[in-house]
Amino acid sequence: MSAPRFRPDLVLGDRVLDLSRPVLMGVVNANPDSFSDPGHRPLDAQRAQVADMVAAGAGVIDVGGQSGITNVAEVDPAEEIDRVLPLVTSIVADHPDVVISVDTYKPPVVEAVLAAGAHIVNDVSGLRAPELAPLVARHRAGLVVMHTAAPPKTRLQATDLYGDVVVEVRDFLAARVASAVAAGVDERSIMVDPGPDFTKTPAQTVELLRRLPEVDPSGLPMLLALSRKDFIGALTDTRPKERLAGTLAAIAAVGSGTGVVLRVHDVAEVRRFLTVLDVLGSTDPVDPELRLRDELRWAAGRPDGTKAV
């Protein structure tokens, strides 16, 4: 399966995000109950995680203040702002070249983070709030339009939910994109997200990813949130933190083309994977003087016990 290719740039106000190669979006949770890395982290720990991800190759940081865990109460917008705003503000100051995305669908949160300097609203609700798109337009920000067949925090796993999941996701995204553009959002600032796992069984998600080019025939850039997803866990019988191999396989299959942002937890590992994949899939010459540094030839030091110099 060859990776689909979408429009290779995203306009974010006065800057343009180059998507000629996949861009990594590192996930940083400012909430204590993430499904993949639960636990409270103070702001200093969140800032350190951001710094590590940027150093590892993340071009976008996605900040979340509410877990996607389903069938539990939503976080009040004021509390969500208290969680995400300090981190957004610190990223603006510490990493001015990094694009900041905020995973939210609540207009008060959107207003607060865009005013603070965030660049993208990652809306997992499918534009359920009519005020959201005009807010994005006013700030000249980017917008992720994701497919879902139910409100946020709702788990829906129905084998017969879709007649043709690809057609229904395609039509949903096209309608929501048109609505956002009508509200003033620049079409060049919109990414679509097919919503793997969101109101989809593993089989429905697999079908969607197998036919990914049909989901976005207009060629808008695509956010692919494949990392540690349930469909990978179902296929490999693994818990979230055991799904790196499956995540890399999914990226190899559908996420290595142009016009793609990859939302990932393991930034360094994905970057190394893409480096090798890119070289082996290219006809560009490799530097004949390329060598492995001596200190990297062994797990720890030389076999005779001396240190590599």
Buried (B, 14 or more C-beta within 10 A) or exposed (E): EEBBBBBBBBBBEEEEBEBEEBBBBBBBBBBEBBBBBEEEBEEEEBBEBBEBBBEBBBBBBBBBBBBBEBEEEEBEBEBBBBBBBBBBBBBBEEBEEBBBBBBBBBBBBBBBBBEBBBBBBBBBBBBEBEEBBBBBBEBBBBBBBBBBBBEBBEEBEEEEBBEEBBEBBBEBBBEBBEBBBEBEBBBBBBBBBBBBBBBBBBEBBBBBBEBBBBBBEEBBBBBBBBBBBBBBBBBEEBEBEEBBEBBBBBBBBBBBBBBBBBBBBBBBBBBBBBEEBEEEEEEEEEEEEEEEEEEEEEEEEEEEEEEEE
